Amino acid sequence: MEQIINNQEVNPVKRSYTTLWVMIILFAMPYVAATYFYLNQDKIDLPSSNYGEFVSPMRPVSGLGLNTLDNKGFSFLDVKGKWVLLTIGDSSCMQVCQENMYKMRQIRKAVGQERGRVERVFLLTDTTQRTAFAQKLKDYKGMIVALANTKTHTDLLASFELSSDASIQNILSSVNSIYIIDPLGNIMMAYPEGADAEGILKDVRRLLLVSKIG
């Protein structure tokens, strides 16, 4: 009788621990799987449902010697840990350039509570129309404008040039394209001039959902 009572006292405890571990595993599996696929996406051949083009293999963004428009130093290390929407343009910033700034602003707004994980960077190729460009920036507060100096300019723009990649068919120039840089500092997705904002937003939302990095 005493042995039966003891068994009755122990078994419920064992069952509760088993249930707890099952729950922990079930909750952890999506995060483990998402991290695995994110870190090994170049090695895993999965059907693609993304709107943009994956840059494969992903390449680290170069260029450390940059400045902002107000002559403060800037490095892409300053935005490491964030998902970065980046576009490249000159200081004349005509229609396509302005559309890209608008798209990036609206995409960041559209992710709602996740917007703190997303940063916007405009890589400026010149300052010949600096004053006019600064006026256009007034509607895009919070966007970082980075200017490459003469020593890093060529290498930096070359790191975004994707026309030599066989998998990137639509992007002929880095200027007026939009890119996604991951929180580890890699250029990972690219969108040609005129890319649909809804398509980019869909990709950004998926990245924020499946990755706990950034």
C-alpha positions in Angstrom: 0.0 0.0 0.0 2.8 2.4 0.9 4.5 1.7 -2.4 1.4 2.4 -4.4 0.9 5.7 -2.6 4.5 6.7 -3.3 4.1 6.0 -7.0 0.9 8.0 -7.1 2.8 11.0 -5.6 5.8 10.7 -8.0 4.1 10.1 -11.3 2.2 13.4 -11.6 5.4 15.2 -11.1 7.1 13.3 -13.8 4.2 13.9 -16.1 4.4 17.7 -15.4 8.1 17.8 -16.3 7.5 15.8 -19.5 4.7 18.3 -20.5 7.0 21.2 -19.7 9.8 19.9 -21.9 7.5 19.2 -24.7 6.2 22.8 -24.6 9.7 24.2 -24.5 10.7 22.2 -27.5 7.6 23.1 -29.5 8.1 26.8 -28.7 11.8 26.7 -29.5 11.6 24.8 -32.8 10.4 27.7 -35.0 13.2 30.0 -33.7 15.9 27.3 -34.2 14.7 26.5 -37.7 14.4 30.1 -38.7 18.0 30.8 -37.5 19.3 27.7 -39.2 17.7 28.6 -42.6 18.8 32.2 -42.3 22.5 31.3 -41.6 22.5 28.6 -44.2 20.4 30.0 -47.0 23.2 29.9 -49.5 23.5 26.1 -49.0 19.8 25.3 -49.0 17.9 25.0 -52.3 14.4 26.1 -51.5 11.6 27.4 -53.8 11.9 31.1 -53.9 8.8 33.3 -53.1 10.7 36.5 -52.5 10.1 39.6 -54.7 13.7 40.8 -54.8 16.8 39.0 -56.0 19.0 37.3 -53.5 22.6 38.4 -53.8 24.4 35.0 -53.8 26.8 34.7 -52.3 26.0 37.5 -49.9 28.8 40.1 -49.8 29.8 42.4 -47.0 29.3 46.0 -47.6 32.6 47.9 -47.9 33.5 51.4 -47.1 34.4 52.6 -43.7 35.6 56.2 -44.5 32.2 57.9 -45.0 30.7 61.2 -43.9 27.2 62.4 -43.4 26.0 65.6 -45.0 26.8 67.6 -41.9 30.4 66.2 -42.0 30.1 63.7 -39.2 31.9 60.4 -39.6 29.8 57.4 -40.6 30.5 53.7 -41.0 28.2 50.8 -41.9 29.3 49.4 -38.5 27.1 52.2 -37.1 24.0 50.4 -38.4 25.2 46.9 -37.8 22.5 44.9 -35.9 19.7 46.6 -38.0 18.0 45.6 -41.3 19.0 48.4 -43.6 17.1 49.7 -46.7 19.6 51.4 -48.9 19.4 53.3 -52.1 22.1 55.1 -54.1 21.7 58.4 -56.0 23.3 61.7 -56.9 22.5 65.1 -55.4 20.2 66.1 -58.3 17.9 63.4 -57.0 15.3 63.4 -59.7 12.0 61.5 -59.8 13.2 57.9 -59.4 15.6 59.0 -56.6 12.7 60.7 -54.7 10.4 57.7 -55.3 13.0 55.5 -53.7 13.2 57.7 -50.6 9.5 57.7 -50.4 9.3 53.9 -50.8 11.8 53.3 -48.0 10.1 55.7 -45.6 6.7 54.0 -46.2 8.0 50.5 -46.0 9.6 51.3 -42.6 6.3 52.8 -41.4 4.4 49.8 -42.6 6.2 47.3 -40.5 4.7 49.0 -37.4 6.2 48.0 -34.1 9.1 46.4 -35.9 10.3 49.7 -37.4 13.0 50.0 -34.7 14.7 47.1 -36.4 14.9 48.8 -39.7 17.2 51.7 -40.8 17.3 53.7 -44.0 20.5 54.8 -45.7 20.9 57.0 -48.8 24.4 56.7 -50.3 25.1 60.0 -52.0 27.5 59.9 -55.0 28.3 63.6 -55.1 27.5 67.0 -53.6 27.3 69.3 -56.6 23.7 70.2 -55.7 24.0 69.8 -52.0 21.6 72.6 -51.0 18.8 71.4 -53.3 19.3 67.8 -52.1 19.1 69.0 -48.4 15.7 70.6 -49.2 14.3 67.3 -50.5 15.5 65.6 -47.4 13.1 67.5 -45.2 10.3 65.0 -45.8 12.5 62.1 -44.9 13.6 62.8 -41.3 15.7 60.0 -39.7 17.2 58.7 -43.0 21.0 58.6 -42.9 22.7 60.2 -45.8 26.3 58.9 -46.3 28.8 60.3 -48.7 31.9 58.3 -49.8 35.1 60.2 -49.8 37.4 60.0 -52.8 39.5 57.1 -51.4 36.5 54.8 -50.8 34.0 56.0 -53.4 35.0 53.5 -56.2 35.3 50.4 -54.0 32.1 51.2 -52.1 29.9 51.6 -55.3 31.6 48.5 -56.8 30.3 46.5 -53.8 26.8 47.3 -54.9 27.3 46.7 -58.6 25.5 43.5 -59.4 25.4 43.5 -63.2 28.1 40.9 -63.4 26.1 38.4 -61.3 24.4 35.9 -63.6 21.5 35.6 -61.2 20.8 39.3 -61.3 19.2 40.0 -64.6 17.3 43.2 -64.1 19.9 45.4 -62.3 22.2 47.2 -64.7 23.5 49.8 -62.3 23.8 50.3 -58.5 22.4 53.9 -58.9 18.6 54.1 -58.3 18.4 50.5 -57.1 17.3 49.5 -53.6 19.1 47.0 -51.4 18.6 45.2 -48.2 21.6 44.9 -45.9 21.3 42.3 -43.2 22.1 42.9 -39.5 25.5 41.3 -40.0 26.5 43.8 -42.6 25.9 41.8 -45.8 24.3 43.0 -49.0 21.7 40.2 -49.3 18.8 41.4 -51.5 18.5 43.8 -54.5 15.7 45.5 -56.3 16.0 47.2 -59.7 14.9 50.8 -60.5 11.1 51.0 -60.4 10.6 48.0 -58.0 7.2 47.8 -56.4 7.1 49.0 -52.8 4.5 46.3 -51.8 6.9 43.6 -53.1 9.8 45.0 -51.1 7.6 45.3 -48.0 6.6 41.7 -48.3 10.2 40.6 -48.3 11.1 42.9 -45.3 8.2 41.5 -43.3 9.2 38.0 -44.0 12.8 38.7 -43.0 11.7 40.3 -39.7 9.4 37.4 -39.0 11.8 34.5 -39.6 15.0 36.1 -38.2 15.6 37.1 -34.6 18.8 38.7 -35.7 18.5 42.4 -35.7 
